[in-house]
Amino acid sequence: MIRHAEVIIIGGGVTGASIAFHLTAVGARDVLLLERKFLASGGTGRSVGIVRQLYPTPETSQMVVRSLAVFQGFSDAVGGESGYVDCGVLIGVSTAMRPKLEETVRRQRSFGVRAEVLEPGELARIEPRIDSEHLGAVLYEPESGYGDPTAVTTGYAAAARRRGVRIEQGVEVVAIRTAGDRVTGVETAAGDRIDAPVVVNAAGLWSGAVARLAGVALPIVVGRHPVFVVERDAGFGRPHLVYLDLAGGSYARPETGGLTLTGSLTDDEAQHPMEPELLGGDVSLEEATEVLERTGRAIPRLADARYRRGWAGAFDITPDWMPILDESPIRGFWIATGMSGHGFKLAPAVGEMMAALITGAAPPVNPAPFAFGRFTAESPSGTFVASYLG
Ligand SMILES: Cc1cc2nc3c(=O)[nH]c(=O)nc-3n(C[C@H](O)[C@H](O)[C@H](O)COP(=O)(O)OP(=O)(O)OC[C@H]3O[C@@H](n4cnc5c(N)ncnc54)[C@H](O)[C@@H]3O)c2cc1C
């Protein structure tokens, strides 16, 4: 069957759903989102959903501030629930990191970020269960927290549908059609040809494979990032705040049912390439032990927490650990991927940005740092930790 759309979005994760929603907001018509499995079945459904605001550049700071406002007012701005919990985020840094932290936070204030640098000794008044011994300072972001990536995706998708977007699940794109240097549409595994002048690659961990269908190479590594679930002991008391221990290399975020999600905050994901199809698979006891030891040092009360389970997550990582939000060298074939572990907290702003770029509207934030062609052999490579402090 031959069909037609004005815009095809490949991928029904939080990125694709946000783009679909925002495209309708700037007047795009005949938008079709194709998802090979079901909404949020990729990295989005495996995400930890932490929303911190500490970012090193004006553009990322502006994007996270815009996104936070959406999470906070999701039911009014979009409809549905974001599951946003504004429990506050604490970010522990070493003495060596402290000057950079202070400089970054000073700059971020002009973008509306509310954050306070605390002495390690002051931490006790906010979260006494964190060990401050090894820290040089702690950043406190009272409005930050965590949200529900699946709920945000389905919220955006439902709102996009109400505005006329067609969402088809169980539809895999297996070919991208081009004529000269222009995209002309896609082909699906079911044998349909869908013609469209604009195709958006929002395929997350699979975006490299999708780009190759159009002959485009993306500088993206899929790197393993396992998550571990522990059960806090009965005497732990109220849930802890989200804690990102940049000095010690772990994070912990509370979950309902007395659970805590924890994982590594070192920079090793890119050194552990993972086949995307392994997403959600098993983790080894060795991986779990290594991370749980670090988490136990950061929050000693968690050292005896009962290990419940874990799952294999992964990030789509670019060389500078920042997304690619741009048209590819194939005209009409747009890229919104390489989220590098930030894709949930930036999703509202990413959708807004992509919708503006695709329709020629004024972008809400300078898109230059997210350009497709920014990587050269000489570009310095980034790290996850550098995505906090530069
Ligand atoms: C374990 C883990 C923890 C994380 N923690 C955080 C966090 O705390 N804070 C934060 O901000 N971010 C976090 N992230 C990152 C964030 O969740 C992701 O960047 C974001 O969810 C990615 O969304 P996406 O829509 O770009 O990709 P995905 O969710 O992967 O969606 C891509 C979709 O494309 C579909 N697809 C692929 N190929 C095709 C095809 N050929 N045809 C049709 N459909 C196709 C897939 O099925 C998939 O559903 C985490 C990620 C993981 C995995």
Ligand as a Chemical Component Dictionary entry (heavy atoms), coordinates in Angstrom:
data_LIG
# 
_chem_comp.id                   LIG 
_chem_comp.type                 NON-POLYMER 
_chem_comp.pdbx_formal_charge   0 
_chem_comp.three_letter_code    LIG 
# 
loop_
_chem_comp_atom.comp_id 
_chem_comp_atom.atom_id 
_chem_comp_atom.alt_atom_id 
_chem_comp_atom.type_symbol 
_chem_comp_atom.charge 
_chem_comp_atom.model_Cartn_x 
_chem_comp_atom.model_Cartn_y 
_chem_comp_atom.model_Cartn_z 
_chem_comp_atom.pdbx_ordinal 
LIG C1  C1  C 0 18.742 3.115  32.553 1  
LIG C2  C2  C 0 18.515 4.511  32.085 2  
LIG C3  C3  C 0 18.490 5.543  32.978 3  
LIG C4  C4  C 0 18.270 6.845  32.542 4  
LIG N1  N1  N 0 18.168 7.842  33.444 5  
LIG C5  C5  C 0 17.869 9.088  33.030 6  
LIG C6  C6  C 0 17.648 10.122 33.955 7  
LIG O1  O1  O 0 17.732 9.890  35.153 8  
LIG N2  N2  N 0 17.334 11.352 33.491 9  
LIG C7  C7  C 0 17.251 11.621 32.148 10 
LIG O2  O2  O 0 17.000 12.760 31.779 11 
LIG N3  N3  N 0 17.456 10.662 31.238 12 
LIG C8  C8  C 0 17.744 9.399  31.649 13 
LIG N4  N4  N 0 17.942 8.417  30.748 14 
LIG C9  C9  C 0 17.931 8.753  29.337 15 
LIG C10 C10 C 0 16.547 8.910  28.783 16 
LIG O3  O3  O 0 15.644 8.072  29.435 17 
LIG C11 C11 C 0 16.616 8.606  27.301 18 
LIG O4  O4  O 0 17.560 9.472  26.692 19 
LIG C12 C12 C 0 15.273 8.836  26.626 20 
LIG O5  O5  O 0 14.229 8.180  27.287 21 
LIG C13 C13 C 0 15.382 8.331  25.201 22 
LIG O6  O6  O 0 14.160 8.540  24.571 23 
LIG P1  P1  P 0 14.081 8.416  23.001 24 
LIG O7  O7  O 0 12.672 8.634  22.663 25 
LIG O8  O8  O 0 15.123 9.289  22.377 26 
LIG O9  O9  O 0 14.549 6.914  22.702 27 
LIG P2  P2  P 0 13.802 5.540  23.027 28 
LIG O10 O10 O 0 13.005 5.609  24.257 29 
LIG O11 O11 O 0 14.821 4.468  22.931 30 
LIG O12 O12 O 0 12.769 5.411  21.836 31 
LIG C14 C14 C 0 13.158 5.039  20.552 32 
LIG C15 C15 C 0 12.031 4.212  19.995 33 
LIG O13 O13 O 0 12.294 3.974  18.614 34 
LIG C16 C16 C 0 11.728 2.725  18.307 35 
LIG N5  N5  N 0 12.343 2.251  17.069 36 
LIG C17 C17 C 0 13.633 1.849  16.899 37 
LIG N6  N6  N 0 13.835 1.481  15.624 38 
LIG C18 C18 C 0 12.666 1.659  14.962 39 
LIG C19 C19 C 0 12.256 1.442  13.629 40 
LIG N7  N7  N 0 13.095 0.983  12.717 41 
LIG N8  N8  N 0 10.954 1.706  13.285 42 
LIG C20 C20 C 0 10.082 2.182  14.217 43 
LIG N9  N9  N 0 10.432 2.395  15.510 44 
LIG C21 C21 C 0 11.702 2.155  15.880 45 
LIG C22 C22 C 0 12.084 1.882  19.532 46 
LIG O14 O14 O 0 11.253 0.747  19.642 47 
LIG C23 C23 C 0 11.895 2.858  20.652 48 
LIG O15 O15 O 0 10.638 2.762  21.282 49 
LIG C24 C24 C 0 18.116 7.102  31.157 50 
LIG C25 C25 C 0 18.120 6.049  30.245 51 
LIG C26 C26 C 0 18.299 4.758  30.703 52 
LIG C27 C27 C 0 18.250 3.630  29.713 53 
# 
loop_
_chem_comp_bond.comp_id 
_chem_comp_bond.atom_id_1 
_chem_comp_bond.atom_id_2 
_chem_comp_bond.value_order 
_chem_comp_bond.pdbx_ordinal 
LIG C1  C2  SING 1  
LIG C2  C3  SING 2  
LIG C2  C26 DOUB 3  
LIG C3  C4  DOUB 4  
LIG C4  N1  SING 5  
LIG C4  C24 SING 6  
LIG N1  C5  DOUB 7  
LIG C5  C6  SING 8  
LIG C5  C8  SING 9  
LIG C6  O1  DOUB 10 
LIG C6  N2  SING 11 
LIG N2  C7  SING 12 
LIG C7  O2  DOUB 13 
LIG C7  N3  SING 14 
LIG N3  C8  DOUB 15 
LIG C8  N4  SING 16 
LIG N4  C9  SING 17 
LIG N4  C24 SING 18 
LIG C9  C10 SING 19 
LIG C10 O3  SING 20 
LIG C10 C11 SING 21 
LIG C11 O4  SING 22 
LIG C11 C12 SING 23 
LIG C12 O5  SING 24 
LIG C12 C13 SING 25 
LIG C13 O6  SING 26 
LIG O6  P1  SING 27 
LIG P1  O7  DOUB 28 
LIG P1  O8  SING 29 
LIG P1  O9  SING 30 
LIG O9  P2  SING 31 
LIG P2  O10 DOUB 32 
LIG P2  O11 SING 33 
LIG P2  O12 SING 34 
LIG O12 C14 SING 35 
LIG C14 C15 SING 36 
LIG C15 O13 SING 37 
LIG C15 C23 SING 38 
LIG O13 C16 SING 39 
LIG C16 N5  SING 40 
LIG C16 C22 SING 41 
LIG N5  C17 SING 42 
LIG N5  C21 SING 43 
LIG C17 N6  DOUB 44 
LIG N6  C18 SING 45 
LIG C18 C19 SING 46 
LIG C18 C21 DOUB 47 
LIG C19 N7  SING 48 
LIG C19 N8  DOUB 49 
LIG N8  C20 SING 50 
LIG C20 N9  DOUB 51 
LIG N9  C21 SING 52 
LIG C22 O14 SING 53 
LIG C22 C23 SING 54 
LIG C23 O15 SING 55 
LIG C24 C25 DOUB 56 
LIG C25 C26 SING 57 
LIG C26 C27 SING 58 
# 
